[in-house]
Amino acid sequence: MHLEPIDQDLLQGSFGPAAARAMEILVQYGRACGANQFVSITSAHIDACLYHGPSSIDFARRFVELGGQVRVPTTLNVGAVDVLHPEWNCGAPELIGQQRELTSLYSRLGCLPTLTCAPYHRRVRPSVGEHIAWAESNAIVFANSVLGARTDRYGDFTDLCAALAGRVPMTGLHCDANRLPTRAFAVPSPQIAGLPRDLYFASVGYALGRHSAGQVPLIRGLPSDSTEDELKALGAAGASSGSLALFHAAGITPEANQPSAHLIETEISATQLHEAISRLCQVEAGEPVAAVCLGTPHYSLEEFRKLNEALDGRRRNPDVEFYVSTSRETAATVAADNRFAPLRAMGVRIVVDTCTYVAPVVRATGIIVTTSAKYAHYAPGNIRRRTALMTLERCLRSAELGKVASLC
């Protein structure tokens, strides 16, 4: 492996013992990945801040003891619990203190305690071609695909090492050759598929993930007016069902028109999209509903505006709980804006710092309904609750009725 002077300086302790230790780990990581050089990054996003056990704290504390400070702007992913609303926590009560301690350690290392899985909602975002080290599956696929930045799949604890060193091995999706599309997927339009747009993007992502494992897919046929929130939902679904880290959407995403070898063409049919939805919505109309859970990934301000408009004039059944997960920054904006009165009249609880498929908050018995394929994929295993993917409109009608609403 070729090490530049900056890499040698890091290893030799010129930037302190914490950076040296982080670089030692990254060199071993790079060799295991077959990298032959390093590249500088402009930002990092840490997933290791989500408490999984004592090792989470031990690793961060060691770098604090070494006097570590991150060398690039670094944000934090979600934690294991919403520490601002501990009374909502239905999980182990000791998690609250453990998560607070872990977040404090990362803050001492210079990380911004954003505690969001959607760092791309912030004003400062990486540009096309910028090398970054982001963890969290939906953030990785969004950064690579929608923003055109370059990150490999970082996880616990390489993400912190990358932030402390400001350098990463030149491997995976940092490399031009690995970003080229390797297979093309034709998808039907929402109209041909007979799906509303929220279910359409969730199902396209979920089906794409299942059929493109190990591939960099090029998607043909998405609506030309696809929004960032819709692409976010698509990428999060694909990352959940098939570890998708980069997709190209013809005519939409920054790198979709780069030259590539002849691609195998595969069709994802309307039937396959409906099958994806059925897989994530195995409930019957009339079953009792416990809660609506939205914001996986974290809700954007635009999504809050659309939800607020849809809630105007509605009243929630008192037996149904209603949660939306988002960042503290977005939550503060919503709380300060009187135009979100319908949201408050519906009794919506805004969860911060975590996500409700990670941190259990629903106390009522019954089905949890959601618009998120990611939520519907993970919640049954994570929090042992039956979950159903459906349109926002059907979620809201179910919240009004207190039971799963019938299809329109």
N, C-alpha and C positions, 0 to 999 in steps of 0.2 A: 504494500500500500504506500502510495506517495503521500508524504506529509509535508505541507507547506510550512513556512516559518511560523505562521500564526498557530498552526497545529502543534508544532514543536514547543512553542512558548507556553501553550496551554498545558501540555503534558509536563513540562519542566517546572510548573508552578508560578510562572510569571504573573498569572492572573489570580493567584491564590490557591490554597489546597482544595477548596471545593470544586473549582473549575478543573483542576488537574484530575481529581477523582472522577468527575463526570466525563472528562475526555478519555480517561483510561477505559471506562465502560463502553463509550461510543466506538473506540478503536476496535475492541473485541466484537462489538455488535456489527460494525462495518465489515470486518473480516468474515464473520459468519454469513453475511449477506453477499459477499463477493465484491464489495466496493473496492475501487483502487484509488479513491481520493475523497476529499471532503469538500463541502460547499457551505458558504455562510447563509444564515437564515435571517429574515427580518422580523419574525414574530414567532411566538409559541402559544399553544393552547393546551393546558394540562388536564388530563383525565384522572391522574393518580390522586387528585384531591378528593375523590369520592371514597369515603372510608369503607374499606373491606375487611379490616382487621388490624391487629397490632403492627403488622409489617408496614401498613400505610403510614403510620405515625413514625415508626422507627426510621424509615428511609428518609423522610423529610427532615426529621430531627437531626440526623447525622450531618446533613448538609448545612443546617443552621449552626450546629456546633463547629463546623469547619469555616464558618464565616461567609457562607455562600450568598451571592446576589446574582439574579438572572442578568444576562448580558443583552437581552432583546426584550421588547415589550411582550409581556406574558399575561394571558388571561386564564381564569380558572373555569373548568367545566362544573357541572352540577355536583352537589354534595349528596349525602345519603338521607338528609332530612331538612325540612324547612325550619331553620332555627329561629326565624322571626315569629312563627306560629307554632310553638311547641305543643300547644293544646290540641292541634289537629293530628298529631302523630299517633298512629295506631301500632307502630312497631316498637322495638325494644327501647325503653326510655333512656338507657345509657348511651344510645346513639347520639343524642343531642350534645352531650358534653364531649364525646369523642370527635364528632364532626367539627365542633367549635375549635377544639385544640388543633385538629389537622388544618383547618382553614387559617388559623392564626400562624401556624408554622410556615405555610406557603406565603402568607402576607409578609412575614419577616424575611423571606427570601426575595422579596421585591415583586411578587406576583400581584396583579390586580384582582381583588376578590369579586369578580363578576358573577361567578357561580351560575353560568348559563351554558346550555348546550348549543346555543346559536350565537357565537361571537361575531358572526357575519352581519348581525343586526346593528352592530355598533357603527358609529360614523366613520371611524378609521378602519379600512379593510385592505387586505393585500390586493395588489394589482396583478394583471396578467403577467405571467412569467416569474413572479417573485417566489423565491424559495422560502418556505415556512415549515414549522414542525408542529402540526396540529394533531391532537388526539380527539376522540369522540367520533363515532362512525358517521353521523349525519353531517358533522362539520367538515370532516375529511372529504366526503363526496361533494359537498356544496362548494368548498374552496377549490377543489380540482376542476369541477365541471362547470359551475356557474360563474365563478370568478376567474377561472383560468390561472390561479396560483398553483404552486407545486408543493405538494406534501405527500410523503409516503404515509403508510398506516403506522402511526406512533401510538404506543400504549404505555401502561405502567411498567417500568419507570423510565423508559427511554425519553419520554416527553420532558421530564424535569432535567435530565442530563443535557438534552439539546438546548433547553433554555439557559442553563448555567454555562454552557460552552459557547453558544451562539454559532455552532458548527454542527453539521450532520453528515453522515456518509452519503456520497453521491450514488444512490441506488434506488431501485424501484421507480416510483412515479416522479422522482426528481429528474430522471433521464428522458431525453427526447424520444428515444426508440420505444420506451415502455408506455408512452402516452398515446401512441398511434392506435386508432380503432382496429380491432382484430375481427370483429363480426358485426354485421348490420342487421338491425331488427326493424321490420316494418310494422307499425301499429295502426289500427283503425282510428279514425277521428272520434271524438266524443259522440257525435251524431250517429255515425255508423254503428258504434258500439252500443248505442242506446243508454249512455250513462251521463249523469250530471257531472260537472267538472271535478268536484271534490272527490267523488268515488273514482272517476276516471284516472286521475293522476296517482292516486293511492294504488289502484289495481295495476296500472302500467308498471309502476316501480316494483311492486311485489312480484309480478310475473317476470319482469326483466331480470330481477335478482335471481330468481329460481332457474332461469334459462341461460344465464350468461356467466356462470361461475368460472372464475379464472380468465375472463375475457374483459376487453375494454369495448363496450358496445357503442355503436353508432345508431341512434334512434331516428328513424324516418317516419314522418307523419304526425308529430306533435303539433298542436295548434301554434301558429306563428306568434300569437299574442300570449303565449304561456308566461305567467308571472313568476317572480322569484319565489313567492310562497308556494306556488304549485310545483315548481321544480324542486323546492325544498322537500315537499311531501313525497315526490317521486324518488328522490335520492335517498331519503330516510327509509322508505319502504324497501328499496333495493339493497341498501346496506344491511337491513334486518334479515331479509330472506336469502341473500346470497353474497354477503360481504362485499357489495359493490363499493368501489372507491373512486371510480371515474367513469362518467358516461359523456358522450357527445350527442347533442341534439341538432340535427341538420337545420341550418338557418337560424339557430337560436344561441347556442353556446359558443364561446370564443374560439375554440380550437376544432370546431366541427368540420371545417372545410380544408383541413390540412391534407396534403397528399398521402395516400397509403396504398398498400398492395391491394390486389383484388380481394374483396371481402365475401365470405359466405353470407348469403342472404337468407334470413329466417323471418317468418311471419308469426307475429303474436296475434291471434284471432280474437274477435269479440267474445267468443265462447271461453277462451282462456282467461280473459279479463273477468268475466262473470264467475268463473271457477275460483279465481283468486279471492273475490269478494265473499263467495260462499264459504270458502275455507276459514275466513276471518269473521264470519257472521252466522254462527250456528245456533240461532235462537228462533223462537216462534213468536208471532204477534200475540200480545196479551200477557207474556211473562212479566213478572214484577221487575221494575227498574230501580236500582239502588242509587245510581249516580251518572251524571255526564262528566267525562274527563277529557278536556281538550288541552292542546299545547304541547304535543309531542311530535316534533321538536317544539321548543318554546315559541309561544305566540309572538308575532310581530305586532307593531302598532296598527298596521293596516288590517290584520286579522281581527284585532279587537274592534276596530271601527265597523267591520262587516258583521261581526257577532252582535254588536250593540244595536245596529240597525235591524237585524233579524229578531232581536228580543223585544223590540218596541211593542207594547200592548199585550205581551204574554205574561202569564202567571205560572209559576212553578208549583207542581204538586208538593205539598210540605214533606212528603216522605222521600223525595228525591233530592240528593245533594248535587251541587254543581261546582266543579273546579276547573280553573284554567291555570296552567303552569306558564311562567314567563320569567324574565330577568327582573332584578330589582329596579333597573333603570326604566324599563317599560312599565312596570307596575306603578312606579312613582308618577309617571306621566299620566297614566289612566286615572290614578287616584286624585290628581290635581285638576282634572278636566270635568267640568259640570255636564258636558255633553254626554257623558257615559252614565247618565241617570238610569236608562233602561237596564243596563248591566247590574247596577246596584239594586234596582227594584226586583230583579229576578233572584237576588240573593246569591250572586256568583262570588265564590271565594277564589281569590287570586293567590296561587301558591308560588313562592319564589325559592331560589337556591337549589331546587331539586325538581323531580318530575314524579307524578303520582303513579307511574308504573314501577318506580324504584322505591319510593317512600309511601307506604300505605296510609291513606287518610280516610278512605270511605268506610263508614261504620255501618251503614244500612245493609240489609241483605237483598240480594237480587242481582240483576245484570248491570255491568258497567258499559255504557255506550260511548262511542268515540268516533271521531272522523279520521283518526290516525291509524294507518296500517302498522306502523311501528309499535304503537301502544297495544293494538289487538294481537300482535305477534308475541310480544314479550310479557304482557301482564299476567296471562294464565300461569306461566312458570314462575315469575318473580313474586307476585303477591297472591297467587292461588285464587284468582277470581275469574268467573266467566265474563267474557268481554265480547262485544259485538261492534264490528265496523259498519258504519252507516253514514248517510249524508248528514250535513248539519241540520237540515230541515227535519229529518226524521228523528235526530237526537233531541231537538227542541220539542217536537210533538210528544215524544216519549217522556220528556221531563214534565210536560203539562199533564199528561194522562197518568203518570205513575206506573206505566207499563209499556212494553215494547209496542210502538205504533205500527200499524200495518203499512205496507208499501202503498204509495199513491198510485 
